[in-house]
Amino acid sequence: MAPLARPAATRVPSIIVHGGAGGIGTTAIQLGAAFGAKVLAIDSPASRCAALAKLGADRVIDFHLFEEWPSER
């Protein structure tokens, strides 16, 4: 397996992490931030959203603030 390396692209990569407060989500946020990506994290409630910003997310969306966001799968 090859070691992680910065992308060769000249543009800043962006990632979206839905459910950012979970184990995989927090790892994705930290890795994305460490490699210089712009990170958008989506979760709820506000307490978890605040934690995502501290982990390195550039933008955080609390999906409960949007009425049109589906509440059930």
C-alpha positions, 0 to 999 in steps of 0.5 A, a space after each residue: 500500500 502506498 503512503 498518503 501523499 498530497 494530491 498533485 492537483 493545483 486546485 485546493 481539493 474539497 470534501 464533504 463529510 456527512 455524519 462527521 461526528 462518527 468515527 470515520 467522519 472525524 477521521 475524514 475531517 482530520 485527514 482532509 484538513 491535514 492535507 489542505 482540503 476545504 472540509 464541509 461537515 454535516 451533522 446535528 445537533 449544534 454541540 456535535 457541529 461545534 466539535 467538528 469545527 474544532 476538528 478542522 472542518 472549514 464549514 459545518 452544517 447543522 441539518 436540523 436547521 433546514 426544514 426540507 432536509 429529510 428526517 427519515 431514511 
